[in-house]
Amino acid sequence: MRVAPRSAAVNMPDVDRIKQRITNAIADKKSILPQLPSLVESGILDTETAKLRAYKIQTEIAELQRNQAQLPPVNLSAIAQTVSIPQFWLDLSESERRFYFREFIRHVELIRDLSPWQLRLIFIF
């Protein structure tokens, strides 16, 4: 199997480490929520402040989960090497090709300077 040199040399971020940091941050935030009722009982927080704090923490957890869901797959470099093989694309159905294009295209450029317009696809890797 021939691997395109450009995809083999791509410097990918350590997605697994990033996901682990986000998972730890979510766990830390979730561990705060059960402590709030005891802080109200002991008089450190009033009920309104505890509700506000719980809402804020739940919002932060949702934001972290959204960020985590937007991360690329952990093995993105392996996927990049696979999609650089022309035979890979020939073996896919049309709907599978569209899926990969949606997942891996950062943006599309239409170059109108030249007589026949050119289309440039900018991938995430």
Order of alpha helices (4+ residues) and beta strands (2+ residues): alpha-alpha-alpha-alpha-alpha-alpha-alpha-beta-beta
